[in-house]
């Protein structure tokens, strides 16, 4: 079983979790890179990010090497913006014809945010695959190293069983 983690990270939280998962299960990593990035902080971050999600934008990705043919397991990670996955993930899910893969999804979000709407939208775009599991990471910046490691370990156990 060959696995790849495809993720988007603006502030580094999703990158951190993705790398932890990759190290634990031996997966390859692909960080999606949109041609135009959202500001990392301030009001513009929320305004531009939310607008992009609500308008269902699909930015052009700078990743020229997105070939998933050699992978049977795909792990997709996204922060949640405006109750949904980020625009770069939207492009990936819409444009890459993903099918016949075992899929695991994980989300990162602030406190109190519901993950179900985001996961439901992702699953809608992945109907030609088998969704085998999900995980959500709430407020990663406030987790202790042990809490984060335990959460990652639990998700990895789901993937490797």
C-alpha positions as CSV (number, residue, x, y, z in Angstrom):
1,X,0.0,0.0,0.0
2,X,1.5,3.3,-1.1
3,X,0.2,6.4,0.5
4,X,0.3,10.2,-0.2
5,X,-0.8,13.1,1.9
6,X,-2.2,16.0,-0.2
7,X,-2.7,19.1,1.9
8,X,-2.9,22.9,1.9
9,X,-1.5,25.0,4.7
10,X,-1.5,28.7,5.0
11,X,-0.1,29.3,8.5
12,X,1.8,26.0,9.0
13,X,-0.7,24.0,11.2
14,X,-1.9,21.7,8.5
15,X,1.7,21.3,7.3
16,X,2.8,20.3,10.8
17,X,0.0,17.6,11.2
18,X,0.7,16.4,7.6
19,X,4.4,15.9,8.3
20,X,3.7,14.1,11.6
21,X,1.3,11.7,9.8
22,X,3.8,11.2,6.9
23,X,6.6,10.4,9.3
24,X,4.5,7.9,11.3
25,X,3.1,6.0,8.3
26,X,5.8,6.5,5.7
27,X,3.6,8.5,3.3
28,X,4.8,10.9,0.6
29,X,3.8,14.6,1.0
30,X,2.3,17.0,-1.6
31,X,1.7,20.6,-0.4
32,X,-0.8,22.3,-2.7
33,X,0.4,25.7,-3.8
34,X,-2.1,28.1,-5.3
35,X,-0.8,30.7,-7.8
36,X,-2.2,33.5,-5.6
37,X,-1.9,33.2,-1.8
38,X,-4.3,34.6,0.9
39,X,-2.7,36.9,3.4
40,X,-1.4,35.0,6.5
41,X,-2.9,37.3,9.1
42,X,-5.2,40.2,9.7
43,X,-8.7,40.9,8.6
44,X,-7.9,40.4,4.9
45,X,-7.0,36.8,5.7
46,X,-10.6,36.1,6.8
47,X,-12.3,38.4,4.3
48,X,-10.4,37.0,1.2
49,X,-10.4,33.4,2.4
50,X,-14.1,33.3,3.2
51,X,-15.1,35.1,0.0
52,X,-13.0,32.6,-2.0
53,X,-14.7,29.7,-0.4
54,X,-18.2,31.1,-0.7
55,X,-17.7,31.9,-4.4
56,X,-16.4,28.3,-4.9
57,X,-13.2,29.6,-6.4
58,X,-10.6,27.2,-7.9
59,X,-7.2,28.8,-8.0
60,X,-4.6,27.6,-10.5
61,X,-2.2,25.3,-8.7
62,X,1.5,25.7,-9.2
63,X,2.0,22.0,-8.5
64,X,3.0,20.5,-11.9
65,X,3.9,17.1,-10.5
66,X,0.5,15.9,-9.2
67,X,0.4,12.3,-10.4
68,X,-1.6,10.1,-8.1
69,X,-1.3,6.9,-10.3
70,X,1.2,5.2,-8.0
71,X,-0.9,5.6,-4.9
72,X,-3.7,3.5,-3.6
73,X,-4.2,5.5,-0.4
74,X,-4.8,9.2,-0.5
75,X,-4.9,11.3,2.7
76,X,-6.3,14.8,2.3
77,X,-5.8,17.6,4.8
78,X,-7.4,21.0,4.9
79,X,-8.0,23.9,7.3
80,X,-11.7,24.8,7.5
81,X,-12.6,28.2,6.2
82,X,-16.3,29.4,6.1
83,X,-17.4,25.9,7.1
84,X,-15.7,24.3,4.0
85,X,-12.4,23.2,2.6
86,X,-10.0,25.7,1.2
87,X,-10.0,26.8,-2.5
88,X,-6.7,25.0,-3.3
89,X,-8.4,21.7,-2.1
90,X,-11.4,22.6,-4.2
91,X,-9.2,22.8,-7.3
92,X,-7.6,19.5,-6.4
93,X,-10.8,17.7,-5.8
94,X,-12.5,19.1,-8.9
95,X,-9.7,18.9,-11.4
96,X,-7.8,15.7,-10.7
97,X,-10.4,13.0,-11.4
98,X,-9.7,11.1,-8.2
99,X,-11.1,7.6,-8.4
100,X,-10.6,4.1,-7.0
101,X,-8.6,5.2,-4.0
102,X,-8.8,4.6,-0.3
103,X,-9.4,8.0,1.2
104,X,-8.8,9.5,4.6
105,X,-9.7,13.1,5.4
106,X,-8.5,15.4,8.1
107,X,-9.4,18.9,9.0
108,X,-8.0,21.6,11.2
109,X,-10.1,24.3,12.7
110,X,-10.6,26.7,15.5
111,X,-12.6,26.0,18.7
112,X,-16.2,25.1,18.4
113,X,-16.3,24.8,14.7
114,X,-18.4,22.0,13.2
115,X,-16.5,19.7,10.8
116,X,-19.4,17.8,9.4
117,X,-20.3,20.4,6.7
118,X,-16.8,20.5,5.4
119,X,-16.4,16.7,5.4
120,X,-19.8,16.2,3.7
121,X,-18.7,18.5,0.9
122,X,-15.4,16.7,0.5
123,X,-17.1,13.3,0.4
124,X,-19.5,14.6,-2.3
125,X,-16.5,15.3,-4.6
126,X,-15.0,11.9,-3.9
127,X,-17.9,9.6,-4.6
128,X,-15.8,7.4,-6.9
129,X,-13.6,6.4,-4.0
130,X,-13.9,4.7,-0.6
131,X,-13.8,7.1,2.4
132,X,-12.2,5.0,5.1
133,X,-11.9,7.5,7.9
134,X,-11.7,11.0,9.1
135,X,-10.1,13.1,11.9
136,X,-10.4,16.6,13.0
137,X,-7.8,18.6,14.8
138,X,-9.3,21.4,16.9
139,X,-7.2,24.4,17.8
140,X,-3.8,22.7,17.2
141,X,-1.9,25.8,18.5
142,X,-3.3,25.3,21.9
143,X,-2.7,21.5,22.1
144,X,0.2,20.2,24.1
145,X,2.8,18.2,22.2
146,X,1.5,15.1,23.9
147,X,-2.2,15.8,22.9
148,X,-1.2,16.5,19.3
149,X,1.0,13.4,19.1
150,X,-1.8,11.2,20.6
151,X,-4.3,12.5,18.1
152,X,-2.0,11.9,15.2
153,X,-1.2,8.5,16.5
154,X,-4.9,7.6,16.7
155,X,-5.5,8.8,13.1
156,X,-2.5,6.9,11.9
157,X,-3.6,3.7,13.6
158,X,-6.9,4.0,11.6
159,X,-5.0,4.4,8.4
160,X,-2.6,1.4,9.0
161,X,-5.1,-1.1,10.3
